[in-house]
Amino acid sequence: MIARDPVALGLPHREPFIFLDEVLTLTPGERGTATKAFPPGTPFFSGHFPGDPLVPGVILTEALAQLSGIVAGQRGRALRLAAIKGMKFRRAVRPAEVIALSAEKSGNTGGLWQFTVEARVDGEVVAEGVIVLAEPPVT
């Protein structure tokens, strides 16, 4: 059984910038799944968009990047988002919807980690693309 808490699994972020509720599966260095639901009172909903709230695409992308960082398994080395490739947003995600996130390593070379990522709500793909993380320089 894995620790389901993202911070316990090595996520270097802290509130209010943790965009994973629970890690469901994890094969370090290979793949993982997690969930996230943004409660209706989440502050960004009041301005994105008033009367028609939706989760910003950049927040969905960050959630996928956070999961990718956990999958990379580089505890103690906070990987940095280096690139977002071909990210597509298929439909809006609304307050309280449970988002199923997945990340699978598709490459690793020269300090760069590439992940194929996907977000689903009720089995429907809402976002997909490729995330590239970079190892920070050793100091």
Secondary structure, DSSP 4 states (H G I P E B T S, - for coil): -----TTTTT----TTS---SEEEEEETTTEEEEEE---TT-GGGGTSSTTS----HHHHHHHHHHHHHHHHT-TTS--EEEEEEEEEE-S---TTPPEEEEEEEEEEETTEEEEEEEEEETTEEEEEEEEEEEPPPP-
